[in-house]
Amino acid sequence: MIVKSGPRVMIVEDDPTVRGVVGDYLRAGGYAVSSFSDGSRARAALATDLPDVLIVDRMLPGVSGDDLCRDVRRRSDIPVIMLTALGTVDHRISGLEHGADDYIAKPFSMKELQLRVNAQLRRHSPSSPGAPFTVGAFRIDPGHRRVWRDNNEIALTTREYELLLFCVQHPDKVLTRDDILGEVWGWTFGDASTVTVHVRRLREKIEPEPRYPVYLRTEWGAGYRFTPYGGN
């Protein structure tokens, strides 16, 4: 069922109760919701039309939530929120490494899910992007959400872009994981492994040698320091 109204959200969930409750709650909040019970049908729909936010259960029959997330990430940076009954840190890290922007462990609050969806939409469509600017080796164009390092463009997901932007705006300052969770995710509390995974993904794209980072460095026991010129 699809209701044409506000921002478009796709739900992929094989549990009919969860799928129905989430869909009804979001529709009541003004979202245009499409829902699928299996990954194969969702993959076919995503091939022709992408929603504003994708909510996907990780454990799906056939085409898994991980597979769908990888498919989407090959061609789009739309926000992906992963639902999971696998609550361990390792399982959550694995989901994030497949390209998810956020995750929620079951059981979860409908209000929390809506807040997470709203946060993703705000970050994906900033109202006042600002003018392009350069910091060290990096040039940022907020209006088009584009990034260059040494004149070479870097393709980033929405969350990677937000993480880099936060770092660029605080050069040479130690940023704790709580600082990053609060600013980039909008969380007052959360799993620090979320930051760790996204820092690793970002390093793979901005660092000449990700194993030996010169821009986004770890300050052991404290957090991370962004050095825009790549100095020591």
JOSUL-V675915 format. One record per residue. N is the residue number from 0. OMEGA is omega in radians with two decimals (* if undefined). BURIAL is + if it has 9 or more other ideal C-beta (glycine too) atoms within 8 Angstrom, else -. D_LAST is the distance of its C-alpha to the last C-alpha in Angstrom with 1 decimal. Layout:
n = <N,N>
omega = <OMEGA,OMEGA>
burial = <BURIAL,BURIAL>
d_last = <D_LAST,D_LAST>
This chain:
n = <0,1,2,3,4,5,6,7,8,9,10,11,12,13,14,15,16,17,18,19,20,21,22,23,24,25,26,27,28,29,30,31,32,33,34,35,36,37,38,39,40,41,42,43,44,45,46,47,48,49,50,51,52,53,54,55,56,57,58,59,60,61,62,63,64,65,66,67,68,69,70,71,72,73,74,75,76,77,78,79,80,81,82,83,84,85,86,87,88,89,90,91,92,93,94,95,96,97,98,99,100,101,102,103,104,105,106,107,108,109,110,111,112,113,114,115,116,117,118,119,120,121,122,123,124,125,126,127,128,129,130,131,132,133,134,135,136,137,138,139,140,141,142,143,144,145,146,147,148,149,150,151,152,153,154,155,156,157,158,159,160,161,162,163,164,165,166,167,168,169,170,171,172,173,174,175,176,177,178,179,180,181,182,183,184,185,186,187,188,189,190,191,192,193,194,195,196,197,198,199,200,201,202,203,204,205,206,207,208,209,210,211,212,213,214,215,216,217,218,219,220,221,222,223,224,225,226,227,228,229,230,231>
omega = <3.12,3.06,-3.12,3.11,-3.03,3.14,-3.05,3.13,3.03,3.10,3.06,-3.01,-3.09,3.08,-3.05,3.14,3.12,-3.12,-3.12,-3.11,3.13,-3.14,-3.14,-3.11,-3.12,3.07,3.11,3.11,3.06,3.14,2.97,-2.96,2.91,-3.09,-3.13,-3.10,-3.14,-3.06,-3.10,3.13,3.11,3.12,3.13,3.13,-3.12,-3.13,-3.08,-3.07,-3.12,3.08,3.04,3.10,3.06,3.04,-3.00,3.02,-3.10,-3.06,3.13,3.04,3.12,3.10,-3.05,3.04,3.07,3.13,3.13,-3.14,3.11,3.11,-3.11,-3.07,3.11,-3.05,-3.09,3.05,3.11,3.14,3.09,3.06,-3.09,3.02,-3.11,2.98,3.13,-2.93,-3.10,3.14,-3.12,3.12,3.13,3.10,-3.14,3.12,3.12,-3.13,3.07,3.03,3.12,3.08,-3.04,3.06,3.06,-3.14,3.07,-0.13,-3.08,3.11,3.09,3.13,3.11,3.13,3.13,3.11,3.12,3.10,3.13,-3.14,3.12,3.14,3.11,-3.10,-3.12,-3.10,-3.13,-3.08,-3.11,-2.99,-3.13,-3.10,3.07,3.13,-3.12,3.04,-3.13,-3.11,-2.99,3.00,-3.08,3.03,-3.08,-3.11,-3.13,3.11,-3.14,-3.06,3.03,2.94,-3.10,3.09,3.06,-3.09,-3.13,3.12,-3.11,2.97,3.13,-3.09,3.09,3.11,-3.13,3.11,3.13,-3.14,3.11,3.12,-3.13,-3.13,3.14,-3.08,3.05,3.10,3.07,3.13,3.13,3.08,3.08,3.07,-3.07,3.11,-3.11,-3.06,-3.01,-3.13,-3.09,-3.12,3.00,3.03,-3.13,-3.10,-3.12,3.13,3.06,3.12,-3.11,-3.12,-3.09,3.04,3.13,3.12,3.14,3.12,3.14,-3.10,-3.05,-3.06,3.03,3.09,-3.02,3.14,-3.14,-3.03,3.09,3.13,-3.10,-2.99,3.08,2.97,-2.96,3.14,-3.08,-3.09,-3.09,3.08,3.10,3.14,-2.94,3.14,3.11,-3.14,3.12,*>
burial = <-,-,-,-,-,-,+,+,+,+,+,+,+,+,-,-,-,+,+,-,+,+,+,-,+,+,+,-,-,-,+,+,+,+,+,+,+,+,+,-,+,+,+,-,+,+,-,-,-,-,+,+,+,+,+,+,+,+,+,+,-,-,+,+,+,+,+,+,+,+,+,+,+,-,-,-,-,+,+,+,+,+,+,+,-,+,-,-,-,-,+,+,+,+,+,+,-,+,+,+,+,+,+,+,+,-,-,+,-,+,-,+,+,+,-,+,+,-,+,+,+,-,+,+,-,-,-,-,-,-,-,-,-,-,-,+,-,+,+,+,+,+,-,-,+,-,+,+,+,-,-,-,-,+,-,+,+,+,+,+,+,+,+,+,+,+,+,+,-,-,+,-,-,-,+,-,+,-,+,+,+,+,-,+,+,-,-,-,-,-,-,-,+,+,+,+,+,+,+,+,+,+,+,-,+,+,+,-,-,-,-,-,+,+,+,+,+,-,+,-,-,-,+,+,+,+,+,+,-,-,-,->
d_last = <55.5,53.6,54.1,53.1,51.5,47.9,44.6,45.1,44.1,44.8,45.5,45.7,47.2,49.9,51.2,53.8,53.8,50.0,50.2,53.2,51.9,48.5,50.2,52.8,50.4,48.1,51.2,52.5,49.3,49.8,47.8,49.2,49.0,49.6,49.8,50.0,51.0,49.4,46.4,48.5,50.2,47.0,45.3,48.2,48.0,44.2,44.8,46.8,45.6,42.4,42.6,40.3,39.3,39.9,40.8,41.2,42.3,40.3,43.3,45.7,48.5,48.1,45.0,42.5,40.3,37.3,39.0,39.7,36.2,35.0,37.7,36.8,33.0,33.9,35.4,34.6,32.1,35.0,34.2,35.3,36.3,37.2,40.0,40.0,42.2,39.6,37.9,35.6,31.8,31.7,34.3,32.5,29.2,31.2,32.8,29.5,28.2,31.3,30.3,31.8,30.4,32.2,34.6,37.5,39.2,43.0,45.0,43.4,44.6,45.8,44.5,41.0,41.1,42.3,39.5,36.9,38.7,38.7,35.0,34.3,36.6,35.1,31.6,33.0,35.0,33.3,35.9,33.8,31.0,30.0,29.2,26.5,23.2,19.9,16.4,13.7,14.5,16.9,20.5,22.6,26.4,27.6,31.2,31.0,28.1,26.3,22.7,21.2,17.9,18.1,21.9,22.3,24.0,22.9,25.7,25.0,27.4,28.3,26.3,23.2,23.6,24.1,21.0,18.8,20.7,20.2,16.4,16.5,18.8,16.5,13.1,10.5,13.4,13.9,16.7,19.1,21.2,24.2,22.6,22.1,25.5,27.2,25.8,25.5,28.5,30.4,31.0,31.6,31.2,30.4,29.0,25.3,25.4,26.0,22.5,21.1,23.2,22.2,18.5,19.1,21.4,19.1,16.2,19.0,19.5,16.3,13.9,14.6,14.6,15.2,15.1,11.4,10.1,7.1,9.0,10.9,9.3,11.8,12.0,14.8,18.0,17.0,16.1,13.4,10.7,10.7,8.1,10.7,9.2,6.8,3.8,0.0>
